[in-house]
Each structure stands twice: as C-alpha cells, then as structure tokens.
C-alpha cells in the first residue's frame, strides 16, 4: 500500500513570523518527546492534513491567528521539558 507521506515531494517556501517558526521547532521537539523521529515538514504536513477544508473553519482559524497578540507564543520558547532536536538548515563543517 502506498502511503501519502511517501508520495513525490514538492518544496514550498513559507514566510511567517519568527515566533511561529520557533513554535514549529517546539512541535518537533514535542514529537521527539513522544518517541517520534520526524521533521519540520512532516509536522506541517500532519497539521495541514488534520484540518477539514471547510470554509467556515478555515476562516475561523485565520481570524483567531490574526487576533493573537505579539507575545502569544513567548511562553513556549523555553520548554526545558522537551528534548533538543537538530536545528533546520545545513550543518556547517568545521575545519
């Protein structure tokens, strides 16, 4: 059986606030705490596939996001209870 997560890939450029990007990293760390070995792209894909494509629901989610205060995600930035994971991006070689 072919699985969705194994289908051909497509790169997507996402631009969003730094706090949202940090939140994605925290979600990856939370998955690691649950014993999952995953990536930022798999967490995003899981979230996208979990939401129903109902116009009223999408509008409600957008309105809730747009009303969040600037410091809404700050409390999660210091989650010492979650394991560290490798940061996204290339690893630099040291000489």
PDB file as gemmi writes it, atoms N, CA and C in Angstrom:
CRYST1    1.000    1.000    1.000  90.00  90.00  90.00 P 1                      
ATOM      1  N   UNK A   1       0.837  -1.173   0.000  1.00  0.00           N  
ATOM      2  CA  UNK A   1       0.000   0.000   0.000  1.00  0.00           C  
ATOM      3  C   UNK A   1       0.892   1.249   0.000  1.00  0.00           C  
ATOM      4  N   UNK A   2       0.586   2.168  -0.882  1.00  0.00           N  
ATOM      5  CA  UNK A   2       1.333   3.419  -0.943  1.00  0.00           C  
ATOM      6  C   UNK A   2       0.798   4.372   0.130  1.00  0.00           C  
ATOM      7  N   UNK A   3       1.710   5.024   0.835  1.00  0.00           N  
ATOM      8  CA  UNK A   3       1.326   5.956   1.889  1.00  0.00           C  
ATOM      9  C   UNK A   3       1.533   7.394   1.431  1.00  0.00           C  
ATOM     10  N   UNK A   4       0.657   8.279   1.882  1.00  0.00           N  
ATOM     11  CA  UNK A   4       0.707   9.680   1.478  1.00  0.00           C  
ATOM     12  C   UNK A   4       2.061  10.315   1.770  1.00  0.00           C  
ATOM     13  N   UNK A   5       2.620  10.054   2.944  1.00  0.00           N  
ATOM     14  CA  UNK A   5       3.873  10.710   3.317  1.00  0.00           C  
ATOM     15  C   UNK A   5       5.051  10.272   2.452  1.00  0.00           C  
ATOM     16  N   UNK A   6       4.876   9.195   1.692  1.00  0.00           N  
ATOM     17  CA  UNK A   6       5.938   8.697   0.826  1.00  0.00           C  
ATOM     18  C   UNK A   6       5.780   9.151  -0.628  1.00  0.00           C  
ATOM     19  N   UNK A   7       4.744   9.895  -0.914  1.00  0.00           N  
ATOM     20  CA  UNK A   7       4.488  10.369  -2.283  1.00  0.00           C  
ATOM     21  C   UNK A   7       5.558  11.370  -2.708  1.00  0.00           C  
ATOM     22  N   UNK A   8       5.631  11.676  -4.020  1.00  0.00           N  
ATOM     23  CA  UNK A   8       6.620  12.655  -4.502  1.00  0.00           C  
ATOM     24  C   UNK A   8       6.507  13.981  -3.749  1.00  0.00           C  
ATOM     25  N   UNK A   9       7.644  14.602  -3.560  1.00  0.00           N  
ATOM     26  CA  UNK A   9       7.760  15.835  -2.771  1.00  0.00           C  
ATOM     27  C   UNK A   9       7.650  17.080  -3.626  1.00  0.00           C  
ATOM     28  N   UNK A  10       7.274  18.160  -2.950  1.00  0.00           N  
ATOM     29  CA  UNK A  10       7.252  19.483  -3.558  1.00  0.00           C  
ATOM     30  C   UNK A  10       7.762  20.470  -2.515  1.00  0.00           C  
ATOM     31  N   UNK A  11       8.725  21.283  -2.886  1.00  0.00           N  
ATOM     32  CA  UNK A  11       9.241  22.299  -1.967  1.00  0.00           C  
ATOM     33  C   UNK A  11       8.269  23.465  -1.914  1.00  0.00           C  
ATOM     34  N   UNK A  12       8.084  23.997  -0.712  1.00  0.00           N  
ATOM     35  CA  UNK A  12       7.196  25.123  -0.507  1.00  0.00           C  
ATOM     36  C   UNK A  12       7.934  26.178   0.302  1.00  0.00           C  
ATOM     37  N   UNK A  13       7.910  27.391  -0.169  1.00  0.00           N  
ATOM     38  CA  UNK A  13       8.514  28.495   0.552  1.00  0.00           C  
ATOM     39  C   UNK A  13       7.454  29.083   1.478  1.00  0.00           C  
ATOM     40  N   UNK A  14       7.766  29.112   2.752  1.00  0.00           N  
ATOM     41  CA  UNK A  14       6.839  29.663   3.737  1.00  0.00           C  
ATOM     42  C   UNK A  14       7.523  30.833   4.425  1.00  0.00           C  
ATOM     43  N   UNK A  15       6.824  31.942   4.473  1.00  0.00           N  
ATOM     44  CA  UNK A  15       7.338  33.107   5.189  1.00  0.00           C  
ATOM     45  C   UNK A  15       6.334  33.450   6.279  1.00  0.00           C  
ATOM     46  N   UNK A  16       6.823  33.487   7.518  1.00  0.00           N  
ATOM     47  CA  UNK A  16       5.963  33.757   8.645  1.00  0.00           C  
ATOM     48  C   UNK A  16       6.769  34.357   9.774  1.00  0.00           C  
ATOM     49  N   UNK A  17       6.088  34.825  10.834  1.00  0.00           N  
ATOM     50  CA  UNK A  17       6.807  35.427  11.957  1.00  0.00           C  
ATOM     51  C   UNK A  17       7.776  34.434  12.609  1.00  0.00           C  
ATOM     52  N   UNK A  18       8.871  34.970  13.130  1.00  0.00           N  
ATOM     53  CA  UNK A  18       9.886  34.126  13.773  1.00  0.00           C  
ATOM     54  C   UNK A  18       9.308  33.303  14.912  1.00  0.00           C  
ATOM     55  N   UNK A  19       8.357  33.864  15.664  1.00  0.00           N  
ATOM     56  CA  UNK A  19       7.761  33.118  16.767  1.00  0.00           C  
ATOM     57  C   UNK A  19       6.993  31.888  16.280  1.00  0.00           C  
ATOM     58  N   UNK A  20       6.389  31.986  15.110  1.00  0.00           N  
ATOM     59  CA  UNK A  20       5.688  30.828  14.537  1.00  0.00           C  
ATOM     60  C   UNK A  20       6.712  29.769  14.138  1.00  0.00           C  
ATOM     61  N   UNK A  21       7.830  30.194  13.591  1.00  0.00           N  
ATOM     62  CA  UNK A  21       8.888  29.259  13.226  1.00  0.00           C  
ATOM     63  C   UNK A  21       9.445  28.558  14.464  1.00  0.00           C  
ATOM     64  N   UNK A  22       9.629  29.319  15.535  1.00  0.00           N  
ATOM     65  CA  UNK A  22      10.083  28.731  16.797  1.00  0.00           C  
ATOM     66  C   UNK A  22       9.058  27.735  17.307  1.00  0.00           C  
ATOM     67  N   UNK A  23       7.790  28.066  17.164  1.00  0.00           N  
ATOM     68  CA  UNK A  23       6.715  27.170  17.598  1.00  0.00           C  
ATOM     69  C   UNK A  23       6.763  25.847  16.835  1.00  0.00           C  
ATOM     70  N   UNK A  24       7.061  25.908  15.538  1.00  0.00           N  
ATOM     71  CA  UNK A  24       7.187  24.680  14.752  1.00  0.00           C  
ATOM     72  C   UNK A  24       8.318  23.815  15.307  1.00  0.00           C  
ATOM     73  N   UNK A  25       9.422  24.425  15.652  1.00  0.00           N  
ATOM     74  CA  UNK A  25      10.533  23.675  16.247  1.00  0.00           C  
ATOM     75  C   UNK A  25      10.116  23.035  17.573  1.00  0.00           C  
ATOM     76  N   UNK A  26       9.314  23.749  18.350  1.00  0.00           N  
ATOM     77  CA  UNK A  26       8.823  23.197  19.615  1.00  0.00           C  
ATOM     78  C   UNK A  26       7.912  22.000  19.362  1.00  0.00           C  
ATOM     79  N   UNK A  27       7.094  22.067  18.316  1.00  0.00           N  
ATOM     80  CA  UNK A  27       6.228  20.933  17.975  1.00  0.00           C  
ATOM     81  C   UNK A  27       7.064  19.718  17.564  1.00  0.00           C  
ATOM     82  N   UNK A  28       8.160  19.944  16.862  1.00  0.00           N  
ATOM     83  CA  UNK A  28       9.060  18.838  16.500  1.00  0.00           C  
ATOM     84  C   UNK A  28       9.666  18.245  17.765  1.00  0.00           C  
ATOM     85  N   UNK A  29      10.066  19.103  18.709  1.00  0.00           N  
ATOM     86  CA  UNK A  29      10.613  18.630  19.980  1.00  0.00           C  
ATOM     87  C   UNK A  29       9.564  17.849  20.768  1.00  0.00           C  
ATOM     88  N   UNK A  30       8.310  18.293  20.727  1.00  0.00           N  
ATOM     89  CA  UNK A  30       7.233  17.584  21.415  1.00  0.00           C  
ATOM     90  C   UNK A  30       7.034  16.198  20.799  1.00  0.00           C  
ATOM     91  N   UNK A  31       7.125  16.116  19.480  1.00  0.00           N  
ATOM     92  CA  UNK A  31       7.019  14.812  18.816  1.00  0.00           C  
ATOM     93  C   UNK A  31       8.173  13.909  19.251  1.00  0.00           C  
ATOM     94  N   UNK A  32       9.376  14.474  19.357  1.00  0.00           N  
ATOM     95  CA  UNK A  32      10.532  13.699  19.813  1.00  0.00           C  
ATOM     96  C   UNK A  32      10.318  13.206  21.239  1.00  0.00           C  
ATOM     97  N   UNK A  33       9.706  14.035  22.084  1.00  0.00           N  
ATOM     98  CA  UNK A  33       9.416  13.631  23.464  1.00  0.00           C  
ATOM     99  C   UNK A  33       8.448  12.460  23.512  1.00  0.00           C  
ATOM    100  N   UNK A  34       7.609  12.347  22.483  1.00  0.00           N  
ATOM    101  CA  UNK A  34       6.654  11.240  22.393  1.00  0.00           C  
ATOM    102  C   UNK A  34       7.264  10.022  21.699  1.00  0.00           C  
ATOM    103  N   UNK A  35       8.564  10.106  21.366  1.00  0.00           N  
ATOM    104  CA  UNK A  35       9.240   8.978  20.746  1.00  0.00           C  
ATOM    105  C   UNK A  35       9.226   8.975  19.234  1.00  0.00           C  
ATOM    106  N   UNK A  36       8.748  10.071  18.634  1.00  0.00           N  
ATOM    107  CA  UNK A  36       8.695  10.163  17.179  1.00  0.00           C  
ATOM    108  C   UNK A  36       9.972  10.769  16.624  1.00  0.00           C  
ATOM    109  N   UNK A  37      10.494  10.161  15.580  1.00  0.00           N  
ATOM    110  CA  UNK A  37      11.592  10.767  14.834  1.00  0.00           C  
ATOM    111  C   UNK A  37      10.956  11.394  13.607  1.00  0.00           C  
ATOM    112  N   UNK A  38      10.955  12.718  13.546  1.00  0.00           N  
ATOM    113  CA  UNK A  38      10.230  13.404  12.487  1.00  0.00           C  
ATOM    114  C   UNK A  38      10.981  14.649  12.041  1.00  0.00           C  
ATOM    115  N   UNK A  39      10.367  15.389  11.171  1.00  0.00           N  
ATOM    116  CA  UNK A  39      10.961  16.618  10.648  1.00  0.00           C  
ATOM    117  C   UNK A  39       9.924  17.726  10.710  1.00  0.00           C  
ATOM    118  N   UNK A  40      10.408  18.937  10.499  1.00  0.00           N  
ATOM    119  CA  UNK A  40       9.502  20.078  10.453  1.00  0.00           C  
ATOM    120  C   UNK A  40       8.480  19.902   9.334  1.00  0.00           C  
ATOM    121  N   UNK A  41       8.916  19.410   8.191  1.00  0.00           N  
ATOM    122  CA  UNK A  41       7.988  19.246   7.071  1.00  0.00           C  
ATOM    123  C   UNK A  41       6.919  18.197   7.374  1.00  0.00           C  
ATOM    124  N   UNK A  42       7.277  17.134   8.077  1.00  0.00           N  
ATOM    125  CA  UNK A  42       6.270  16.131   8.418  1.00  0.00           C  
ATOM    126  C   UNK A  42       5.263  16.668   9.428  1.00  0.00           C  
ATOM    127  N   UNK A  43       5.724  17.479  10.387  1.00  0.00           N  
ATOM    128  CA  UNK A  43       4.792  18.081  11.350  1.00  0.00           C  
ATOM    129  C   UNK A  43       3.834  19.015  10.621  1.00  0.00           C  
ATOM    130  N   UNK A  44       4.359  19.853   9.733  1.00  0.00           N  
ATOM    131  CA  UNK A  44       3.482  20.746   8.955  1.00  0.00           C  
ATOM    132  C   UNK A  44       2.490  19.953   8.122  1.00  0.00           C  
ATOM    133  N   UNK A  45       2.954  18.913   7.455  1.00  0.00           N  
ATOM    134  CA  UNK A  45       2.064  18.099   6.623  1.00  0.00           C  
ATOM    135  C   UNK A  45       0.977  17.453   7.474  1.00  0.00           C  
ATOM    136  N   UNK A  46       1.334  16.979   8.665  1.00  0.00           N  
ATOM    137  CA  UNK A  46       0.349  16.369   9.559  1.00  0.00           C  
ATOM    138  C   UNK A  46      -0.711  17.389   9.969  1.00  0.00           C  
ATOM    139  N   UNK A  47      -0.280  18.606  10.269  1.00  0.00           N  
ATOM    140  CA  UNK A  47      -1.231  19.642  10.665  1.00  0.00           C  
ATOM    141  C   UNK A  47      -2.146  20.032   9.505  1.00  0.00           C  
ATOM    142  N   UNK A  48      -1.582  20.150   8.309  1.00  0.00           N  
ATOM    143  CA  UNK A  48      -2.386  20.516   7.133  1.00  0.00           C  
ATOM    144  C   UNK A  48      -3.413  19.431   6.832  1.00  0.00           C  
ATOM    145  N   UNK A  49      -3.024  18.177   6.925  1.00  0.00           N  
ATOM    146  CA  UNK A  49      -3.961  17.100   6.610  1.00  0.00           C  
ATOM    147  C   UNK A  49      -4.992  16.877   7.719  1.00  0.00           C  
ATOM    148  N   UNK A  50      -4.731  17.379   8.927  1.00  0.00           N  
ATOM    149  CA  UNK A  50      -5.650  17.183  10.047  1.00  0.00           C  
ATOM    150  C   UNK A  50      -6.833  18.152  10.021  1.00  0.00           C  
ATOM    151  N   UNK A  51      -6.713  19.238   9.289  1.00  0.00           N  
ATOM    152  CA  UNK A  51      -7.760  20.253   9.273  1.00  0.00           C  
ATOM    153  C   UNK A  51      -8.712  20.015   8.105  1.00  0.00           C  
ATOM    154  N   UNK A  52     -10.000  20.055   8.419  1.00  0.00           N  
ATOM    155  CA  UNK A  52     -11.011  19.892   7.372  1.00  0.00           C  
ATOM    156  C   UNK A  52     -11.021  21.121   6.466  1.00  0.00           C  
ATOM    157  N   UNK A  53     -11.276  20.909   5.189  1.00  0.00           N  
ATOM    158  CA  UNK A  53     -11.320  22.001   4.212  1.00  0.00           C  
ATOM    159  C   UNK A  53     -12.711  22.633   4.182  1.00  0.00           C  
ATOM    160  N   UNK A  54     -13.158  23.074   5.361  1.00  0.00           N  
ATOM    161  CA  UNK A  54     -14.452  23.752   5.482  1.00  0.00           C  
ATOM    162  C   UNK A  54     -14.203  25.256   5.511  1.00  0.00           C  
ATOM    163  N   UNK A  55     -14.788  26.007   4.584  1.00  0.00           N  
ATOM    164  CA  UNK A  55     -14.552  27.454   4.543  1.00  0.00           C  
ATOM    165  C   UNK A  55     -14.760  28.156   5.881  1.00  0.00           C  
ATOM    166  N   UNK A  56     -15.826  27.817   6.606  1.00  0.00           N  
ATOM    167  CA  UNK A  56     -16.082  28.480   7.884  1.00  0.00           C  
ATOM    168  C   UNK A  56     -15.001  28.155   8.913  1.00  0.00           C  
ATOM    169  N   UNK A  57     -14.513  26.938   8.915  1.00  0.00           N  
ATOM    170  CA  UNK A  57     -13.456  26.547   9.839  1.00  0.00           C  
ATOM    171  C   UNK A  57     -12.143  27.255   9.505  1.00  0.00           C  
ATOM    172  N   UNK A  58     -11.801  27.303   8.230  1.00  0.00           N  
ATOM    173  CA  UNK A  58     -10.563  27.970   7.813  1.00  0.00           C  
ATOM    174  C   UNK A  58     -10.641  29.463   8.155  1.00  0.00           C  
ATOM    175  N   UNK A  59     -11.791  30.078   7.909  1.00  0.00           N  
ATOM    176  CA  UNK A  59     -11.966  31.494   8.249  1.00  0.00           C  
ATOM    177  C   UNK A  59     -11.820  31.707   9.753  1.00  0.00           C  
ATOM    178  N   UNK A  60     -12.387  30.813  10.542  1.00  0.00           N  
ATOM    179  CA  UNK A  60     -12.287  30.921  12.000  1.00  0.00           C  
ATOM    180  C   UNK A  60     -10.833  30.804  12.458  1.00  0.00           C  
ATOM    181  N   UNK A  61     -10.092  29.864  11.880  1.00  0.00           N  
ATOM    182  CA  UNK A  61      -8.678  29.700  12.229  1.00  0.00           C  
ATOM    183  C   UNK A  61      -7.864  30.937  11.847  1.00  0.00           C  
ATOM    184  N   UNK A  62      -8.126  31.472  10.667  1.00  0.00           N  
ATOM    185  CA  UNK A  62      -7.430  32.687  10.230  1.00  0.00           C  
ATOM    186  C   UNK A  62      -7.732  33.867  11.146  1.00  0.00           C  
ATOM    187  N   UNK A  63      -8.992  34.038  11.513  1.00  0.00           N  
ATOM    188  CA  UNK A  63      -9.362  35.144  12.387  1.00  0.00           C  
ATOM    189  C   UNK A  63      -8.706  34.999  13.758  1.00  0.00           C  
ATOM    190  N   UNK A  64      -8.671  33.779  14.275  1.00  0.00           N  
ATOM    191  CA  UNK A  64      -8.022  33.542  15.573  1.00  0.00           C  
ATOM    192  C   UNK A  64      -6.530  33.850  15.491  1.00  0.00           C  
ATOM    193  N   UNK A  65      -5.875  33.411  14.434  1.00  0.00           N  
ATOM    194  CA  UNK A  65      -4.447  33.682  14.246  1.00  0.00           C  
ATOM    195  C   UNK A  65      -4.186  35.184  14.159  1.00  0.00           C  
ATOM    196  N   UNK A  66      -4.983  35.874  13.388  1.00  0.00           N  
ATOM    197  CA  UNK A  66      -4.785  37.312  13.174  1.00  0.00           C  
ATOM    198  C   UNK A  66      -5.062  38.150  14.420  1.00  0.00           C  
ATOM    199  N   UNK A  67      -5.752  37.580  15.405  1.00  0.00           N  
ATOM    200  CA  UNK A  67      -6.032  38.296  16.647  1.00  0.00           C  
ATOM    201  C   UNK A  67      -5.021  37.990  17.749  1.00  0.00           C  
ATOM    202  N   UNK A  68      -4.091  37.090  17.505  1.00  0.00           N  
ATOM    203  CA  UNK A  68      -3.115  36.744  18.542  1.00  0.00           C  
ATOM    204  C   UNK A  68      -2.213  37.934  18.857  1.00  0.00           C  
ATOM    205  N   UNK A  69      -1.991  38.204  20.136  1.00  0.00           N  
ATOM    206  CA  UNK A  69      -1.055  39.276  20.482  1.00  0.00           C  
ATOM    207  C   UNK A  69       0.371  38.862  20.130  1.00  0.00           C  
ATOM    208  N   UNK A  70       1.244  39.837  19.975  1.00  0.00           N  
ATOM    209  CA  UNK A  70       2.617  39.584  19.541  1.00  0.00           C  
ATOM    210  C   UNK A  70       3.354  38.610  20.451  1.00  0.00           C  
ATOM    211  N   UNK A  71       3.008  38.571  21.726  1.00  0.00           N  
ATOM    212  CA  UNK A  71       3.719  37.694  22.662  1.00  0.00           C  
ATOM    213  C   UNK A  71       2.974  36.381  22.938  1.00  0.00           C  
ATOM    214  N   UNK A  72       2.040  36.021  22.083  1.00  0.00           N  
ATOM    215  CA  UNK A  72       1.187  34.845  22.316  1.00  0.00           C  
ATOM    216  C   UNK A  72       1.962  33.540  22.450  1.00  0.00           C  
ATOM    217  N   UNK A  73       3.072  33.412  21.763  1.00  0.00           N  
ATOM    218  CA  UNK A  73       3.817  32.154  21.775  1.00  0.00           C  
ATOM    219  C   UNK A  73       5.082  32.215  22.626  1.00  0.00           C  
ATOM    220  N   UNK A  74       5.324  33.336  23.264  1.00  0.00           N  
ATOM    221  CA  UNK A  74       6.567  33.538  24.011  1.00  0.00           C  
ATOM    222  C   UNK A  74       6.764  32.523  25.118  1.00  0.00           C  
ATOM    223  N   UNK A  75       5.723  32.154  25.815  1.00  0.00           N  
ATOM    224  CA  UNK A  75       5.848  31.237  26.952  1.00  0.00           C  
ATOM    225  C   UNK A  75       6.427  29.882  26.544  1.00  0.00           C  
ATOM    226  N   UNK A  76       6.161  29.446  25.334  1.00  0.00           N  
ATOM    227  CA  UNK A  76       6.656  28.145  24.872  1.00  0.00           C  
ATOM    228  C   UNK A  76       8.133  28.160  24.477  1.00  0.00           C  
ATOM    229  N   UNK A  77       8.721  29.337  24.344  1.00  0.00           N  
ATOM    230  CA  UNK A  77      10.093  29.421  23.842  1.00  0.00           C  
ATOM    231  C   UNK A  77      11.130  28.790  24.757  1.00  0.00           C  
ATOM    232  N   UNK A  78      10.793  28.572  26.008  1.00  0.00           N  
ATOM    233  CA  UNK A  78      11.752  27.989  26.953  1.00  0.00           C  
ATOM    234  C   UNK A  78      11.235  26.666  27.509  1.00  0.00           C  
ATOM    235  N   UNK A  79      10.881  25.765  26.644  1.00  0.00           N  
ATOM    236  CA  UNK A  79      10.360  24.462  27.061  1.00  0.00           C  
ATOM    237  C   UNK A  79      11.514  23.522  27.385  1.00  0.00           C  
ATOM    238  N   UNK A  80      11.982  23.577  28.636  1.00  0.00           N  
ATOM    239  CA  UNK A  80      13.084  22.722  29.069  1.00  0.00           C  
ATOM    240  C   UNK A  80      12.653  21.266  29.235  1.00  0.00           C  
ATOM    241  N   UNK A  81      11.355  21.009  29.225  1.00  0.00           N  
ATOM    242  CA  UNK A  81      10.852  19.653  29.387  1.00  0.00           C  
ATOM    243  C   UNK A  81      10.884  18.854  28.082  1.00  0.00           C  
ATOM    244  N   UNK A  82      11.249  19.500  26.979  1.00  0.00           N  
ATOM    245  CA  UNK A  82      11.290  18.823  25.683  1.00  0.00           C  
ATOM    246  C   UNK A  82      12.733  18.596  25.257  1.00  0.00           C  
ATOM    247  N   UNK A  83      13.002  17.473  24.608  1.00  0.00           N  
ATOM    248  CA  UNK A  83      14.379  17.191  24.187  1.00  0.00           C  
ATOM    249  C   UNK A  83      14.811  18.113  23.049  1.00  0.00           C  
ATOM    250  N   UNK A  84      16.105  18.381  22.970  1.00  0.00           N  
ATOM    251  CA  UNK A  84      16.591  19.179  21.839  1.00  0.00           C  
ATOM    252  C   UNK A  84      16.560  18.347  20.562  1.00  0.00           C  
ATOM    253  N   UNK A  85      16.394  19.006  19.455  1.00  0.00           N  
ATOM    254  CA  UNK A  85      16.478  18.347  18.147  1.00  0.00           C  
ATOM    255  C   UNK A  85      17.393  19.176  17.273  1.00  0.00           C  
ATOM    256  N   UNK A  86      17.886  18.557  16.227  1.00  0.00           N  
ATOM    257  CA  UNK A  86      18.782  19.258  15.309  1.00  0.00           C  
ATOM    258  C   UNK A  86      18.052  20.425  14.663  1.00  0.00           C  
ATOM    259  N   UNK A  87      18.714  21.562  14.639  1.00  0.00           N  
ATOM    260  CA  UNK A  87      18.136  22.753  14.026  1.00  0.00           C  
ATOM    261  C   UNK A  87      17.985  22.564  12.525  1.00  0.00           C  
ATOM    262  N   UNK A  88      16.989  23.221  11.915  1.00  0.00           N  
ATOM    263  CA  UNK A  88      16.827  23.102  10.468  1.00  0.00           C  
ATOM    264  C   UNK A  88      17.969  23.789   9.733  1.00  0.00           C  
ATOM    265  N   UNK A  89      18.170  23.379   8.535  1.00  0.00           N  
ATOM    266  CA  UNK A  89      19.203  24.002   7.700  1.00  0.00           C  
ATOM    267  C   UNK A  89      20.448  23.152   7.615  1.00  0.00           C  
ATOM    268  N   UNK A  90      21.372  23.641   6.860  1.00  0.00           N  
ATOM    269  CA  UNK A  90      22.603  22.907   6.633  1.00  0.00           C  
ATOM    270  C   UNK A  90      23.483  22.903   7.870  1.00  0.00           C  
ATOM    271  N   UNK A  91      24.209  21.828   8.032  1.00  0.00           N  
ATOM    272  CA  UNK A  91      25.201  21.734   9.093  1.00  0.00           C  
ATOM    273  C   UNK A  91      26.532  22.193   8.530  1.00  0.00           C  
ATOM    274  N   UNK A  92      27.177  23.099   9.221  1.00  0.00           N  
ATOM    275  CA  UNK A  92      28.459  23.596   8.746  1.00  0.00           C  
ATOM    276  C   UNK A  92      29.580  22.657   9.158  1.00  0.00           C  
ATOM    277  N   UNK A  93      30.476  22.439   8.232  1.00  0.00           N  
ATOM    278  CA  UNK A  93      31.657  21.620   8.531  1.00  0.00           C  
ATOM    279  C   UNK A  93      32.697  22.500   9.182  1.00  0.00           C  
ATOM    280  N   UNK A  94      33.295  21.981  10.210  1.00  0.00           N  
ATOM    281  CA  UNK A  94      34.368  22.727  10.867  1.00  0.00           C  
ATOM    282  C   UNK A  94      35.696  22.162  10.430  1.00  0.00           C  
ATOM    283  N   UNK A  95      36.617  23.039  10.133  1.00  0.00           N  
ATOM    284  CA  UNK A  95      37.950  22.601   9.703  1.00  0.00           C  
ATOM    285  C   UNK A  95      38.921  22.628  10.845  1.00  0.00           C  
TER     286      UNK A  95                                                      
END                                                                             
